[in-house]
Amino acid sequence: MISSFYEKIVGTSTAERNQQKILCVGLTCLDIVQTCKQYPAEDSDQRSVEYRWQRGGNASNTCTVLSLLGSPCEFFGTLSAEEHLKFLQNDMRKYNINFSHCPMVEGVGCPTSTVTLSLSSGSRTILHHNPCLPELTLKNFEQLHLQDYSWIHFEGRNLDQVLAMLQYVENYNNTLNYHENSSTKETDWRRIPITVSIELERPKQELLDLLPYVDVAFISKDFAQSRGYDNMSETLKNISEDAKSGATLICAWGDRGAMARTPDNITVQSPAFPPQNIVDTLGAGDTFNAAVLHFLNKTKLDFIKMGKSESLQVNDTIEKEEKLKRNIEKNYKIESDECSHTEFITQDILQSAITFGCQVAGVKVGLKGYNKIDEIIRDMLES
């Protein structure tokens, strides 16, 4: 049973008029998935239970779940104009994912992942091949109309160019002077600062250089362990030293659930919600990220509509913002002078967001692929 607060967040799949999109910047690829009773031994010969193609890539998967939950979204990454392009494009259209700004690259094949799913252990083993498809550049990014987006989420890849893109968004936000038309109470959505998030997944220390420019950071278990951290609490404590002032940090840890820190350093935690039978763990982390992004972005838009004098609370309770105790300390170790614009992320909001993320991720690992996630969440709301 999901509370009426979640129903408010997830209860509609239609985009409101003039609502801005969530942009996901990163990779899409072709996943060739083989489902086996058990992971094959080396130099063995066995039949698979099932074989399928699906669209993959972190940013691409995140868009799929965002769209299923009702968030208007756009994928932004380079696309190979060679084989498999039509399959990827048709699948994005199927899920109402905008990809109109993606650069098309001739003469280079599509990145491909060969995935082995083991039914006996629930593991997924991935072999990825990228035939040197060029990454996005700042020049590509500058072609976007930033006023079309309320939130931009980046994969932690192509670090030099992504850093330049983050700085470009920061400069854009600095030019904005948000205001509301006092006579009509209509919000000028083109003047709303963009919230920026990033995923730290790969075990690369250089990813920490991106933290001073993001409002929300998703830290993976693999990245945390590559830094020598053994649990979520230790991860959040140490990573916060490199983050922007007032940034929100979120760490998911598989079957241990997730933990996060609010802009004023309050820690919240959610357990995992495993299904009765684990079917497909491929993309579970992307699903968690997407559910949290959907929840927080919806909260942000509602917060702006209500005005900064009020803040959403769980179970539809509204508390005056002046009652909230925000103790955000300036981080003098980082290069960026900006403080995160995430006053809408309170302790209750973040608690609800990561709980919702764990719930949706739990639904996903009980399904093959992503189909029916929206139907199951809707049934949970109505039960």
Salt bridges, closest charged atoms under 4 A:
GLU16 OE1 - LYS305 NZ 2.38
GLU50 OE1 - ARG52 NH1 3.61
GLU50 OE2 - LYS368 NZ 2.83
GLU74 OE1 - LYS21 NZ 2.91
GLU74 OE2 - HIS101 ND1 2.70
GLU83 OE1 - HIS84 NE2 3.99
ASP91 OD2 - ARG55 NE 2.92
GLU135 OE2 - ARG157 NH2 2.82
GLU155 OE1 - ARG157 NH1 3.42
ASP188 OD1 - ARG190 NE 3.36
ASP215 OD1 - LYS244 NZ 3.35
GLU241 OE1 - LYS333 NZ 3.85
ASP264 OD2 - ARG326 NH1 3.78
ASP280 OD2 - ARG52 NH2 2.72
ASP280 OD2 - LYS364 NZ 3.60
ASP302 OD2 - LYS298 NZ 3.04
GLU310 OE2 - LYS320 NZ 3.61
GLU338 OE1 - HIS341 NE2 3.79
GLU343 OE2 - LYS308 NZ 3.33
